Amino acid sequence: MFDIKSFYEADSVEDAIAALTADPQSQVISGGTDVLIRVREGKDAGRGLVSIHNIPELKGVSLEEDGTIIIRPATSFSHITNDPIIKKHLSMLGEAVDQVGGPQVRNTATIGGNICNGATSADSASTMCALNAAVVLKGPEGVREVPVTEFYTGPGRTVRKQNEVCTAFKITRENYEGWEGHYIKYGKRRAMEIVTLGCAVRVKLSPDKTVLEDVRLAYGVAAPTPVRCYEAEETLRGKQVSDATIYDLFADKALSQVNPRTSWRASREFRLQLIGELARRALKTSITLAGGKADA
């Protein structure tokens, strides 16, 4: 039995914003795979829910004329994985969200909920950080865009206001064209598992595939929020892909920028070991996917 004060199904973004504003204790719900668990556990019991799940403008993936990819928040993980635009340009994201839960969860859970719940363990979060995605929020004061790397403020907390609705995620052409990447999810089992540590790496190689022109590295569960390791990225820019030392260098720099905790899933020490090892593995796979000859 769920202790819910009220349930309102909005028919537009403006309608949802009005309903959220009218009840400052209410919250947004879409697929409900996160919200309803929190309600059942008593964390969000007794609150009103404003559903955006059936608002057509909040579903789907599109490619703008300027090459920007728009992912709308009420799009389920299954739809993202199978979308032709995602398959062609953002296969790393499709593969990452295809590791969330089981088929039933992926058919219901949405990327908007996965990002906006603020969990550092969200499988899409580190990948979206590595993609330099922007979160589009709409509220009573208008529309604003926030880089996903600046969206999280703490465990389960984001900059989204209670009466703001996430309307889109934007990934510009320069953040996917010419890039390849790989996401590794480490868990105790292959399915129906909350990630113990997630690592997303993206690389952009020179035309002759011998030099790392640019690199991105992001983690989930390596800090209180999803985190980008900018110093590790800077260290590898301009390096030869044939240089066998880049993997340890990458891992060592990453370890200086994280702050994992001990939980019932894993100790801090084990997560630190994973942070280094997954950085090496994801970098090697990313270089290979980009057409380079990895040497490790």
Secondary structure, DSSP 8 states (H G I E B T S, - for coil): ---EEEEEE-SSHHHHHHHHHH-TT-EEESS-TTHHHHHHTTTTTTEEEEE-TT-GGGS-EEE-TTS-EEE-TT-BHHHHHH-HHHHHH-HHHHHHHTTSS-HHHHHH-BHHHHHHT--TT-HHHHHHHHTT-EEEEEETTEEEEEEGGGTEEETTEES--TT-EEEEEEE-GGGTTT-EEEEEEE-SSSSS---SEEEEEEEEE-TTS-BEEEEEEEEESSSSS-EE-HHHHHHHTT-BTT-TTHHHHHHHHHHTT------SS--HHHHHHHHHHHHHHHHHHHHHHTT-----
